């Protein structure tokens, strides 16, 4: 019997094992807004071209669309990939521009 991995599940596994870009640990105040809900304040704990992790005690499930707003930037669309009860990991809908990422990291 072959193991069948749905595309979303495959992404979740790959995101944890084979990241598309280096992660930058940091602490940035931000706002995270799940689709159809009110945004809430949070802290981004790691950021890469492909996604981010935030401190959040929330019931957001894998697949939930959300928008991350960082200081000086508009909302960045993302999808929740994992939620461990204390933190949420998301993948950006569009890769973050490398120059924008470097500017954010340089300010921290």
Secondary structure, DSSP 8 states (H G I E B T S, - for coil): ------HHHHHHHHHHHS-SS--EEEEEEEEEEETTS--EEEEEEEE-SSEEEEE------TT-EEEEEETTS--EEEEEEEE-SSEEEEEESS---HHHHHHHHHH-
